[in-house]
């Protein structure tokens, strides 16, 4: 029985979080959690040396008192909140961690590092960690299925805050009333502006996720210590419904297989925004069919959600890595010109590459109403190139769930992890880390999976 007034909507969410146990998870869900941990940590290690990550580590105060958590790459100990900020920022920076596109969109694996920081700090076991991550994914994905807050000017990072709070709160054993306060504290204090992803995009694109995770973790610690959250956080006069999202409920949150929405999240093939994954795949096929012919005019058709987020003028003249990996025309042109997308694609030299800029200038990006109608159950992209020799070359690509399943296999994810980390970790470290994650349900302390994520050439405490 609650001793403090709180929204029914929040009570329903807290009840669901409290009700799910490891025994409720199917083997497919357990494997999906492990896969995404491997994928996410690979993304993070690969970005250890970027400037934004160095800044985050510089601000992470060395902290040997308990509870503490470690920063991947250096394994320096700091507060759990600082570890969450630094680790999520690294995992998010390359725009290579997993993605979920529905009514809204977001990088659901942004919740993993914050929950892991809590798990390490309080010595949670592997099964508890798996369960907490699966629940956090489920709630994050539910919001994406139901809401499109970006059109109202808000950023999806609030789902990172909420998912981290729910996952870490579950992990630390918060009771239903404490979970209610934790959810209210996470929501009311941390609504984020979508300006973080508009015009020329800065380092804060990744920092927003790190900060959201840090704040979600802090909400857990506050509620755990007895802090009460604002009543009406969702349903109140100035709550989430009225100021951010519009009305919603959790009537469809519970599925026959509990906490299974993680199975629908997409593992990225290239370090570009979610909406650019399919166009890049289409561009690579078009390149093969062109047989070296020079393009005079390029028409790209896809569904509305991808088109409308590429209308900022800065997307057509990116001046930063962060803008370029979100620029559909830049990513498509790069794929056609160079036949690949890697971290080198977003170098300073590539941003002013005459061949890329010329092709971007020949490009039109248009909504195809039929493709919009089919989304999200099917994702279509068509590219039609008119060449300087007078030929017309066209490619139509449809990404179904079955097609995306090919990137979700353990084999594919291990291969991606090894590609991303081979310059940072030894083969022995990589194999040991992967094996520890896939044995996670038998581990008594989740912190042990970090032991093999120390970059041997790293100097200094942080």
VOPAGU-2260 file (C-alpha; in pm, 1 decimal, decimal comma):
REM VOPAGU-2260
SITE   aa  ch    i         X         Y         Z
SITE  UNK   A    0       0,0       0,0       0,0
SITE  UNK   A    1     140,4     337,9    -103,5
SITE  UNK   A    2     180,5     592,4     175,0
SITE  UNK   A    3     221,7     884,7     -66,0
SITE  UNK   A    4       0,2     996,6    -354,4
SITE  UNK   A    5     136,2     890,0    -692,8
SITE  UNK   A    6      -9,0     854,9   -1044,9
SITE  UNK   A    7    -194,1     534,7   -1125,8
SITE  UNK   A    8       6,0     522,5   -1448,9
SITE  UNK   A    9     330,2     516,7   -1251,9
SITE  UNK   A   10     187,4     258,7   -1012,2
SITE  UNK   A   11     101,3      34,4   -1309,5
SITE  UNK   A   12     455,4      67,7   -1444,5
SITE  UNK   A   13     614,3      -3,1   -1105,6
SITE  UNK   A   14     390,2    -307,6   -1062,1
SITE  UNK   A   15     508,0    -447,4   -1395,4
SITE  UNK   A   16     874,9    -386,8   -1316,4
SITE  UNK   A   17     841,7    -554,1    -978,4
SITE  UNK   A   18     653,2    -852,0   -1122,7
SITE  UNK   A   19     911,3    -969,1   -1379,6
SITE  UNK   A   20    1169,1   -1227,2   -1274,0
SITE  UNK   A   21    1449,9   -1413,1   -1450,3
SITE  UNK   A   22    1222,5   -1718,1   -1470,1
SITE  UNK   A   23     985,5   -1516,0   -1693,4
SITE  UNK   A   24    1251,3   -1460,7   -1959,8
SITE  UNK   A   25    1265,4   -1693,7   -2259,0
SITE  UNK   A   26    1604,1   -1830,2   -2373,6
SITE  UNK   A   27    1580,8   -1601,2   -2678,8
SITE  UNK   A   28    1548,2   -1294,9   -2455,3
SITE  UNK   A   29    1839,3   -1401,8   -2233,7
SITE  UNK   A   30    2057,8   -1450,6   -2542,1
SITE  UNK   A   31    1944,9   -1114,3   -2684,6
SITE  UNK   A   32    2053,0    -937,8   -2365,0
SITE  UNK   A   33    2396,5   -1101,7   -2381,9
SITE  UNK   A   34    2430,5   -1015,5   -2750,8
SITE  UNK   A   35    2356,4    -651,2   -2685,7
SITE  UNK   A   36    2600,6    -630,9   -2396,4
SITE  UNK   A   37    2878,0    -756,7   -2626,6
SITE  UNK   A   38    2771,1    -521,0   -2906,7
SITE  UNK   A   39    2746,7    -218,7   -2677,3
SITE  UNK   A   40    3079,6    -270,5   -2503,6
SITE  UNK   A   41    3248,9    -312,7   -2841,2
SITE  UNK   A   42    3112,0      23,7   -2948,9
SITE  UNK   A   43    3235,0     178,3   -2625,3
SITE  UNK   A   44    3591,1      43,1   -2636,4
SITE  UNK   A   45    3626,0     157,2   -2999,0
SITE  UNK   A   46    3559,1     517,4   -2890,2
SITE  UNK   A   47    3794,8     525,3   -2592,1
SITE  UNK   A   48    4028,1     779,2   -2754,7
SITE  UNK   A   49    3774,5    1029,3   -2891,6
SITE  UNK   A   50    3787,8    1377,3   -2742,8
SITE  UNK   A   51    3442,7    1359,4   -2584,8
SITE  UNK   A   52    3541,0    1041,1   -2400,1
SITE  UNK   A   53    3860,1    1203,1   -2271,2
SITE  UNK   A   54    3654,1    1492,7   -2135,4
SITE  UNK   A   55    3414,8    1254,1   -1961,6
SITE  UNK   A   56    3702,6    1064,6   -1799,0
SITE  UNK   A   57    3872,1    1388,0   -1696,1
SITE  UNK   A   58    3559,2    1485,2   -1500,8
SITE  UNK   A   59    3521,4    1142,3   -1339,3
SITE  UNK   A   60    3660,7    1189,7    -989,6
SITE  UNK   A   61    3879,8     897,8    -869,6
SITE  UNK   A   62    3677,2     722,1    -601,8
SITE  UNK   A   63    3791,8     416,2    -408,4
SITE  UNK   A   64    3524,7     432,0    -136,8
SITE  UNK   A   65    3220,2     211,4    -177,2
SITE  UNK   A   66    2997,5     198,5    -368,2
SITE  UNK   A   67    3206,8     257,3    -680,5
SITE  UNK   A   68    3215,4     145,5   -1042,2
SITE  UNK   A   69    3474,9     132,7   -1318,9
SITE  UNK   A   70    3521,5     307,4   -1651,5
SITE  UNK   A   71    3568,6      69,0   -1943,1
SITE  UNK   A   72    3907,5      89,6   -2109,4
SITE  UNK   A   73    4094,6     222,7   -1807,6
SITE  UNK   A   74    3904,4      33,4   -1534,1
SITE  UNK   A   75    3961,4     336,5   -1310,4
SITE  UNK   A   76    3720,7     348,3   -1017,8
SITE  UNK   A   77    3485,2     640,4    -977,4
SITE  UNK   A   78    3131,3     699,1    -853,4
SITE  UNK   A   79    2862,2     488,2   -1021,5
SITE  UNK   A   80    2707,7     803,1   -1170,0
SITE  UNK   A   81    3037,9     918,5   -1324,6
SITE  UNK   A   82    3105,2     568,5   -1457,2
SITE  UNK   A   83    2758,8     565,1   -1614,8
SITE  UNK   A   84    2817,2     902,6   -1781,3
SITE  UNK   A   85    3159,0     812,7   -1923,9
SITE  UNK   A   86    3068,4     460,2   -2033,0
SITE  UNK   A   87    2737,2     547,1   -2197,7
SITE  UNK   A   88    2899,5     838,8   -2379,6
SITE  UNK   A   89    3166,9     607,3   -2522,8
SITE  UNK   A   90    2914,0     338,4   -2617,2
SITE  UNK   A   91    2691,1     595,1   -2788,8
SITE  UNK   A   92    2953,9     812,6   -2955,9
SITE  UNK   A   93    3008,6     618,7   -3279,9
SITE  UNK   A   94    2633,4     588,3   -3343,7
SITE  UNK   A   95    2694,1     214,6   -3381,9
SITE  UNK   A   96    2500,6      72,3   -3085,6
SITE  UNK   A   97    2158,6     -84,7   -3135,1
SITE  UNK   A   98    1849,4      96,7   -3251,5
SITE  UNK   A   99    1470,5      68,3   -3239,5
SITE  UNK   A  100    1250,5     250,9   -3491,0
SITE  UNK   A  101     872,8     255,3   -3453,4
SITE  UNK   A  102     645,2     551,7   -3385,9
SITE  UNK   A  103     948,8     707,1   -3219,5
SITE  UNK   A  104    1309,0     591,9   -3217,8
SITE  UNK   A  105    1613,5     558,1   -2997,4
SITE  UNK   A  106    1923,5     365,9   -2892,3
SITE  UNK   A  107    1790,8     129,5   -2629,3
SITE  UNK   A  108    2132,1      -7,1   -2530,4
SITE  UNK   A  109    2209,1     334,1   -2379,6
SITE  UNK   A  110    2055,8     184,9   -2062,5
SITE  UNK   A  111    2310,3     -97,2   -2027,8
SITE  UNK   A  112    2611,2      87,0   -1885,2
SITE  UNK   A  113    2416,3     267,0   -1614,0
SITE  UNK   A  114    2254,2     -54,7   -1496,2
SITE  UNK   A  115    2595,0    -223,1   -1508,9
SITE  UNK   A  116    2745,0      53,6   -1292,7
SITE  UNK   A  117    2475,5     -11,2   -1032,4
SITE  UNK   A  118    2529,5    -385,1   -1058,7
SITE  UNK   A  119    2904,5    -351,7   -1010,8
SITE  UNK   A  120    2867,7    -105,9    -722,4
SITE  UNK   A  121    2632,3    -334,3    -529,2
SITE  UNK   A  122    2762,1    -674,2    -649,1
SITE  UNK   A  123    2451,2    -794,4    -830,9
SITE  UNK   A  124    2463,8   -1138,5    -986,6
SITE  UNK   A  125    2436,5   -1217,5   -1354,7
SITE  UNK   A  126    2073,5   -1327,6   -1356,4
SITE  UNK   A  127    1966,7   -1010,6   -1175,0
SITE  UNK   A  128    2155,0    -799,9   -1427,9
SITE  UNK   A  129    2005,6    -981,1   -1727,9
SITE  UNK   A  130    1654,3    -941,4   -1587,0
SITE  UNK   A  131    1703,5    -569,7   -1517,5
SITE  UNK   A  132    1837,1    -499,5   -1867,1
SITE  UNK   A  133    1549,8    -691,8   -2029,7
SITE  UNK   A  134    1292,8    -492,8   -1830,4
SITE  UNK   A  135    1461,5    -161,3   -1911,3
SITE  UNK   A  136    1458,1    -250,1   -2281,3
SITE  UNK   A  137    1093,3    -347,6   -2262,8
SITE  UNK   A  138     981,6     -17,2   -2112,4
SITE  UNK   A  139    1206,8     192,5   -2339,1
SITE  UNK   A  140    1071,4      12,2   -2647,4
SITE  UNK   A  141     713,0      48,4   -2526,8
SITE  UNK   A  142     751,1     425,7   -2517,7
SITE  UNK   A  143     895,6     421,2   -2870,6
SITE  UNK   A  144     603,5     207,1   -2990,4
SITE  UNK   A  145     348,5     449,2   -2845,4
SITE  UNK   A  146     493,3     801,5   -2854,5
SITE  UNK   A  147     667,3    1046,7   -3085,8
SITE  UNK   A  148     787,8    1321,8   -2852,4
SITE  UNK   A  149    1050,7    1449,0   -3094,8
SITE  UNK   A  150     781,5    1615,2   -3303,5
SITE  UNK   A  151     694,3    1812,1   -2988,6
SITE  UNK   A  152    1054,5    1927,2   -2944,8
SITE  UNK   A  153    1167,8    1672,9   -2684,8
SITE  UNK   A  154    1457,5    1428,9   -2703,4
SITE  UNK   A  155    1430,8    1052,9   -2657,0
SITE  UNK   A  156    1709,4    1067,3   -2394,6
SITE  UNK   A  157    1433,9    1084,3   -2133,3
SITE  UNK   A  158    1370,9     717,0   -2211,4
SITE  UNK   A  159    1735,5     647,3   -2126,0
SITE  UNK   A  160    1682,6     815,9   -1790,1
SITE  UNK   A  161    1363,7     622,4   -1727,6
SITE  UNK   A  162    1502,4     289,6   -1853,8
SITE  UNK   A  163    1817,1     323,6   -1644,8
SITE  UNK   A  164    1612,9     418,2   -1338,0
SITE  UNK   A  165    1377,3     124,5   -1382,3
SITE  UNK   A  166    1654,7    -124,7   -1457,7
SITE  UNK   A  167    1887,1     -14,4   -1178,2
SITE  UNK   A  168    1594,5      19,6    -938,7
SITE  UNK   A  169    1492,7    -337,8   -1012,9
SITE  UNK   A  170    1853,6    -451,4    -973,7
SITE  UNK   A  171    1889,9    -288,5    -632,2
SITE  UNK   A  172    1564,4    -436,4    -505,6
SITE  UNK   A  173    1353,0    -122,1    -471,0
SITE  UNK   A  174    1003,9    -204,3    -347,6
SITE  UNK   A  175     694,1     -87,7    -536,2
SITE  UNK   A  176     663,9     241,4    -351,7
SITE  UNK   A  177    1031,9     320,4    -396,4
SITE  UNK   A  178    1003,0     234,1    -766,5
SITE  UNK   A  179     714,4     478,1    -799,4
SITE  UNK   A  180     919,4     757,7    -646,9
SITE  UNK   A  181    1220,2     661,3    -856,8
SITE  UNK   A  182    1013,4     685,5   -1178,7
SITE  UNK   A  183     867,2    1022,7   -1075,1
SITE  UNK   A  184    1210,5    1161,7    -986,6
SITE  UNK   A  185    1357,2    1038,6   -1315,5
SITE  UNK   A  186    1080,9    1193,5   -1526,5
SITE  UNK   A  187    1020,3    1531,7   -1366,6
SITE  UNK   A  188    1384,1    1636,0   -1336,1
SITE  UNK   A  189    1523,0    1521,6   -1670,4
SITE  UNK   A  190    1316,9    1617,0   -1975,7
SITE  UNK   A  191    1563,7    1685,4   -2260,1
SITE  UNK   A  192    1538,0    1919,5   -2560,0
SITE  UNK   A  193    1557,9    1778,0   -2912,7
SITE  UNK   A  194    1786,8    2067,1   -3004,9
SITE  UNK   A  195    2069,5    1827,9   -2913,0
SITE  UNK   A  196    2008,2    1665,4   -3255,9
SITE  UNK   A  197    1919,9    1970,5   -3464,5
SITE  UNK   A  198    2126,7    2201,1   -3686,4
SITE  UNK   A  199    2503,9    2144,0   -3646,4
SITE  UNK   A  200    2529,1    1852,4   -3403,7
SITE  UNK   A  201    2786,1    1864,7   -3124,9
SITE  UNK   A  202    2956,7    1616,7   -2891,9
SITE  UNK   A  203    2647,8    1642,9   -2671,6
SITE  UNK   A  204    2465,4    1401,5   -2904,4
SITE  UNK   A  205    2646,5    1125,4   -2714,6
SITE  UNK   A  206    2675,6    1328,3   -2395,6
SITE  UNK   A  207    2297,9    1355,8   -2373,4
SITE  UNK   A  208    2271,0     977,7   -2341,7
SITE  UNK   A  209    2548,3     964,1   -2082,4
SITE  UNK   A  210    2388,8    1239,6   -1879,9
SITE  UNK   A  211    2048,0    1072,4   -1904,0
SITE  UNK   A  212    2192,2     747,9   -1768,9
SITE  UNK   A  213    2370,3     928,4   -1487,9
SITE  UNK   A  214    2049,9    1105,9   -1387,7
SITE  UNK   A  215    1850,3     783,0   -1398,5
SITE  UNK   A  216    2099,6     621,9   -1164,0
SITE  UNK   A  217    2084,7     920,6    -928,8
SITE  UNK   A  218    1704,2     893,8    -919,0
SITE  UNK   A  219    1746,4     533,5    -799,0
SITE  UNK   A  220    1986,2     634,0    -523,6
SITE  UNK   A  221    1752,2     914,3    -412,8
SITE  UNK   A  222    1447,8     687,1    -395,8
SITE  UNK   A  223    1650,8     416,5    -222,2
SITE  UNK   A  224    1751,3     669,9      44,0
SITE  UNK   A  225    1388,9     771,0     102,1
SITE  UNK   A  226    1343,6    1074,4    -125,1
SITE  UNK   A  227     983,8    1110,6    -241,6
SITE  UNK   A  228     903,3    1200,6    -600,8
SITE  UNK   A  229     658,7    1463,6    -725,6
SITE  UNK   A  230     297,2    1340,0    -738,2
SITE  UNK   A  231     138,9    1371,3   -1081,2
SITE  UNK   A  232     468,0    1322,5   -1266,8
SITE  UNK   A  233     276,4    1172,6   -1559,8
SITE  UNK   A  234     -91,0    1260,2   -1511,3
SITE  UNK   A  235     -64,7    1592,8   -1324,7
SITE  UNK   A  236    -139,7    1942,3   -1449,6
SITE  UNK   A  237     219,0    1998,0   -1560,3
SITE  UNK   A  238     311,9    1631,9   -1589,3
SITE  UNK   A  239     442,8    1424,7   -1878,3
SITE  UNK   A  240     102,3    1381,8   -2043,9
SITE  UNK   A  241      17,6    1751,3   -2060,5
SITE  UNK   A  242     362,0    1898,1   -2133,1
SITE  UNK   A  243     554,8    1632,3   -2323,5
SITE  UNK   A  244     375,1    1334,4   -2472,3
SITE  UNK   A  245      -2,4    1347,7   -2467,7
SITE  UNK   A  246    -201,9    1072,3   -2291,9
SITE  UNK   A  247     -89,2     710,4   -2292,2
SITE  UNK   A  248    -121,4     407,6   -2065,8
SITE  UNK   A  249      50,1      75,5   -2004,1
SITE  UNK   A  250    -242,7    -145,8   -2103,1
SITE  UNK   A  251     -33,0    -323,2   -2368,4
SITE  UNK   A  252     299,2    -331,8   -2185,1
SITE  UNK   A  253     260,8    -691,2   -2068,8
SITE  UNK   A  254     307,9    -942,5   -2352,1
SITE  UNK   A  255     266,7   -1323,6   -2347,7
SITE  UNK   A  256     647,4   -1344,4   -2328,5
SITE  UNK   A  257     740,5   -1085,7   -2067,1
SITE  UNK   A  258    1016,9    -833,9   -2138,1
SITE  UNK   A  259    1061,6    -960,8   -2495,1
SITE  UNK   A  260    1066,8    -634,8   -2693,4
SITE  UNK   A  261    1445,8    -649,8   -2696,6
SITE  UNK   A  262    1410,1    -913,1   -2970,8
SITE  UNK   A  263    1292,3    -643,7   -3214,3
SITE  UNK   A  264    1577,0    -398,5   -3166,3
SITE  UNK   A  265    1819,6    -369,6   -3458,2
SITE  UNK   A  266    2192,0    -437,0   -3446,4
SITE  UNK   A  267    2358,7    -176,6   -3667,0
SITE  UNK   A  268    2580,6    -269,4   -3960,8
SITE  UNK   A  269    2732,5      77,2   -4001,7
SITE  UNK   A  270    2814,4     366,7   -3763,5
SITE  UNK   A  271    2535,0     592,9   -3887,8
SITE  UNK   A  272    2194,5     695,5   -3757,0
SITE  UNK   A  273    1918,9     434,7   -3748,9
SITE  UNK   A  274    1725,7     588,9   -4035,4
SITE  UNK   A  275    2034,6     578,9   -4258,3
SITE  UNK   A  276    2104,7     205,6   -4218,9
SITE  UNK   A  277    1867,4      96,5   -4496,8
SITE  UNK   A  278    1966,8     378,5   -4737,9
SITE  UNK   A  279    2335,8     288,5   -4691,0
SITE  UNK   A  280    2258,0     -75,7   -4771,5
SITE  UNK   A  281    2066,9      40,5   -5078,8
SITE  UNK   A  282    2351,3     271,9   -5182,5
SITE  UNK   A  283    2605,0     -11,3   -5165,1
SITE  UNK   A  284    2390,9    -225,9   -5394,3
SITE  UNK   A  285    2346,7      67,7   -5632,1
SITE  UNK   A  286    2724,4     114,4   -5643,7
SITE  UNK   A  287    2765,2    -245,9   -5762,6
SITE  UNK   A  288    2507,2    -202,1   -6038,3
SITE  UNK   A  289    2660,5     125,3   -6158,8
SITE  UNK   A  290    2983,3     -48,2   -6266,1
SITE  UNK   A  291    3179,0     273,4   -6218,7
SITE  UNK   A  292    2942,9     499,3   -6414,1
SITE  UNK   A  293    2934,0     858,7   -6286,6
SITE  UNK   A  294    2599,0     975,3   -6148,3
SITE  UNK   A  295    2435,0    1285,4   -6294,9
SITE  UNK   A  296    2122,4    1277,2   -6078,5
SITE  UNK   A  297    2022,8    1059,7   -5780,4
SITE  UNK   A  298    1671,3    1018,8   -5641,8
SITE  UNK   A  299    1621,6     852,0   -5302,9
SITE  UNK   A  300    1272,4     744,1   -5193,8
SITE  UNK   A  301    1190,0     609,2   -4850,9
SITE  UNK   A  302     937,4     639,8   -4567,6
SITE  UNK   A  303     847,5     969,7   -4403,7
SITE  UNK   A  304    1022,5     915,0   -4072,7
SITE  UNK   A  305    1364,7     904,8   -4238,9
SITE  UNK   A  306    1292,0    1191,6   -4476,2
SITE  UNK   A  307    1166,2    1444,5   -4222,5
SITE  UNK   A  308    1472,1    1416,1   -3999,3
SITE  UNK   A  309    1704,5    1510,7   -4283,9
SITE  UNK   A  310    1556,2    1848,8   -4369,3
SITE  UNK   A  311    1790,8    2065,0   -4161,0
SITE  UNK   A  312    2024,7    2257,0   -4397,9
SITE  UNK   A  313    2320,1    2142,8   -4185,4
SITE  UNK   A  314    2247,3    1783,0   -4286,4
SITE  UNK   A  315    2338,1    1881,9   -4641,4
SITE  UNK   A  316    2664,4    2053,8   -4543,2
SITE  UNK   A  317    2792,7    1872,6   -4231,1
SITE  UNK   A  318    3090,0    2029,1   -4055,4
SITE  UNK   A  319    3127,7    1785,4   -3766,5
SITE  UNK   A  320    3151,4    1409,1   -3729,7
SITE  UNK   A  321    2835,6    1417,9   -3518,5
SITE  UNK   A  322    2637,5    1589,4   -3794,6
SITE  UNK   A  323    2783,9    1376,0   -4072,3
SITE  UNK   A  324    2684,8    1040,6   -3919,8
SITE  UNK   A  325    2329,7    1176,6   -3891,4
SITE  UNK   A  326    2328,3    1315,7   -4246,2
SITE  UNK   A  327    2144,2    1086,4   -4485,9
SITE  UNK   A  328    2286,4    1253,8   -4801,2
SITE  UNK   A  329    2644,0    1242,4   -4667,2
SITE  UNK   A  330    2621,0     876,3   -4563,7
SITE  UNK   A  331    2463,4     770,4   -4894,0
SITE  UNK   A  332    2716,4     963,4   -5101,7
SITE  UNK   A  333    3005,3     820,3   -4899,6
SITE  UNK   A  334    2878,6     464,7   -4946,3
SITE  UNK   A  335    2848,2     510,1   -5323,7
SITE  UNK   A  336    3186,7     679,0   -5365,5
SITE  UNK   A  337    3396,5     461,1   -5132,8
SITE  UNK   A  338    3196,1     138,0   -5105,6
SITE  UNK   A  339    3207,7     131,1   -4724,4
SITE  UNK   A  340    3120,8     323,3   -4409,6
SITE  UNK   A  341    3377,0     321,4   -4127,1
SITE  UNK   A  342    3498,7     565,0   -3862,9
SITE  UNK   A  343    3728,0     710,9   -4132,5
SITE  UNK   A  344    3418,7     813,4   -4328,4
SITE  UNK   A  345    3370,3    1103,5   -4088,0
SITE  UNK   A  346    3724,5    1241,8   -4090,1
SITE  UNK   A  347    3782,3    1612,7   -4148,2
SITE  UNK   A  348    3913,6    1539,1   -4497,0
SITE  UNK   A  349    3601,2    1344,8   -4595,0
SITE  UNK   A  350    3373,0    1626,0   -4481,0
SITE  UNK   A  351    3513,5    1842,3   -4762,6
SITE  UNK   A  352    3574,0    1561,7   -5014,9
SITE  UNK   A  353    3481,4    1708,1   -5358,9
SITE  UNK   A  354    3342,3    1377,3   -5488,1
SITE  UNK   A  355    3110,4    1337,8   -5188,7
SITE  UNK   A  356    2997,6    1701,7   -5201,9
SITE  UNK   A  357    2929,3    1677,9   -5577,1
SITE  UNK   A  358    2713,0    1368,4   -5534,5
SITE  UNK   A  359    2523,0    1524,9   -5244,5
SITE  UNK   A  360    2448,0    1816,0   -5475,2
SITE  UNK   A  361    2298,2    1575,0   -5732,0
SITE  UNK   A  362    2072,1    1407,3   -5476,1
SITE  UNK   A  363    1700,8    1441,5   -5398,9
SITE  UNK   A  364    1546,3    1275,3   -5093,0
SITE  UNK   A  365    1170,4    1220,3   -5114,0
SITE  UNK   A  366     895,9    1048,4   -4921,0
SITE  UNK   A  367     723,9     760,0   -5095,0
SITE  UNK   A  368     369,7     749,1   -4946,6
SITE  UNK   A  369     340,8     373,8   -5001,9
SITE  UNK   A  370     667,2     314,5   -4816,2
SITE  UNK   A  371     539,3     527,9   -4528,6
SITE  UNK   A  372     220,0     322,4   -4519,0
SITE  UNK   A  373     419,7      -3,0   -4494,3
SITE  UNK   A  374     647,8     124,3   -4214,8
SITE  UNK   A  375     738,5      -8,1   -3956,6
SITE  UNK   A  376     642,6    -366,8   -4042,4
SITE  UNK   A  377     845,2    -328,6   -4361,8
SITE  UNK   A  378    1114,2     -73,0   -4441,8
SITE  UNK   A  379    1162,2      23,9   -4805,5
SITE  UNK   A  380    1417,3     236,6   -4983,7
SITE  UNK   A  381    1452,9     293,2   -5357,7
SITE  UNK   A  382    1739,4     472,7   -5530,5
SITE  UNK   A  383    1732,1     570,4   -5894,6
SITE  UNK   A  384    2045,6     705,5   -6057,8
SITE  UNK   A  385    2063,6     880,3   -6393,1
SITE  UNK   A  386    2421,2     846,2   -6520,7
SITE  UNK   A  387    2627,1    1079,0   -6735,4
SITE  UNK   A  388    2617,8     813,0   -7008,2
SITE  UNK   A  389    2238,9     839,7   -7021,5
SITE  UNK   A  390    2160,6     515,1   -6838,9
SITE  UNK   A  391    1912,0     470,0   -6554,8
SITE  UNK   A  392    2005,9     236,9   -6268,0
SITE  UNK   A  393    1763,6     156,8   -5987,2
SITE  UNK   A  394    1767,5     -48,9   -5666,5
SITE  UNK   A  395    1470,2    -127,2   -5439,8
SITE  UNK   A  396    1546,2    -274,2   -5098,6
SITE  UNK   A  397    1302,0    -401,2   -4837,4
SITE  UNK   A  398    1424,9    -475,5   -4485,6
SITE  UNK   A  399    1190,7    -714,1   -4312,6
SITE  UNK   A  400    1233,4    -846,6   -3960,1
SITE  UNK   A  401    1375,3   -1166,0   -4108,6
SITE  UNK   A  402    1642,4    -964,2   -4289,1
SITE  UNK   A  403    1734,3    -777,3   -3970,6
SITE  UNK   A  404    1756,7   -1110,7   -3784,4
SITE  UNK   A  405    2075,8   -1183,7   -3979,0
SITE  UNK   A  406    2253,9    -907,9   -3785,6
SITE  UNK   A  407    2120,3   -1026,3   -3449,4
SITE  UNK   A  408    2301,8   -1359,5   -3434,9
SITE  UNK   A  409    2576,0   -1428,1   -3182,9
SITE  UNK   A  410    2819,0   -1498,1   -3466,7
SITE  UNK   A  411    2754,6   -1160,4   -3633,5
SITE  UNK   A  412    2780,4    -972,2   -3305,5
SITE  UNK   A  413    3104,1   -1141,1   -3201,9
SITE  UNK   A  414    3253,6   -1057,7   -3541,8
SITE  UNK   A  415    3150,4    -693,8   -3503,1
SITE  UNK   A  416    3294,5    -679,3   -3150,0
SITE  UNK   A  417    3626,4    -817,5   -3270,2
SITE  UNK   A  418    3644,9    -568,4   -3558,5
SITE  UNK   A  419    3576,7    -276,2   -3327,4
SITE  UNK   A  420    3815,8    -375,2   -3048,5
SITE  UNK   A  421    4108,1    -546,7   -3223,2
SITE  UNK   A  422    4324,7    -233,1   -3198,4
SITE  UNK   A  423    4250,8    -193,4   -2826,6
SITE  UNK   A  424    4229,1    -541,2   -2671,8
SITE  UNK   A  425    4432,9    -855,8   -2720,0
SITE  UNK   A  426    4272,0   -1163,8   -2873,2
SITE  UNK   A  427    4289,3   -1327,5   -2530,2
SITE  UNK   A  428    4105,2   -1035,5   -2369,8
SITE  UNK   A  429    3840,8   -1031,2   -2641,4
SITE  UNK   A  430    3771,0   -1402,4   -2613,0
SITE  UNK   A  431    3765,0   -1391,7   -2233,0
SITE  UNK   A  432    3521,0   -1099,7   -2230,4
SITE  UNK   A  433    3287,9   -1263,8   -2482,0
SITE  UNK   A  434    3292,3   -1593,3   -2291,9
SITE  UNK   A  435    3219,3   -1417,8   -1961,2
SITE  UNK   A  436    2914,9   -1241,5   -2106,5
SITE  UNK   A  437    2768,6   -1560,0   -2251,2
SITE  UNK   A  438    2821,2   -1725,8   -1911,8
SITE  UNK   A  439    2659,7   -1429,7   -1736,8
SITE  UNK   A  440    2367,4   -1619,6   -1586,8
SITE  UNK   A  441    2613,2   -1826,1   -1383,1
SITE  UNK   A  442    2815,6   -1533,8   -1244,2
SITE  UNK   A  443    2780,3   -1437,7    -878,6
SITE  UNK   A  444    2909,6   -1081,7    -939,6
SITE  UNK   A  445    2839,6    -903,3   -1266,7
SITE  UNK   A  446    3147,5    -683,2   -1214,9
SITE  UNK   A  447    3367,8    -969,5   -1332,4
SITE  UNK   A  448    3273,1    -916,3   -1698,6
SITE  UNK   A  449    3470,4    -589,6   -1692,7
SITE  UNK   A  450    3801,6    -750,4   -1601,2
SITE  UNK   A  451    3901,5    -799,6   -1965,2
SITE  UNK   A  452    3805,2    -451,6   -2084,8
SITE  UNK   A  453    4127,6    -277,9   -1981,2
SITE  UNK   A  454    4326,2    -130,4   -2268,0
SITE  UNK   A  455    4682,6    -237,9   -2197,2
SITE  UNK   A  456    4849,5      64,9   -2355,6
SITE  UNK   A  457    4638,6     308,4   -2155,9
SITE  UNK   A  458    4843,4     533,4   -1924,6
SITE  UNK   A  459    4713,5     721,1   -1622,3
SITE  UNK   A  460    4436,6     655,7   -1373,7
SITE  UNK   A  461    4148,0     761,3   -1596,5
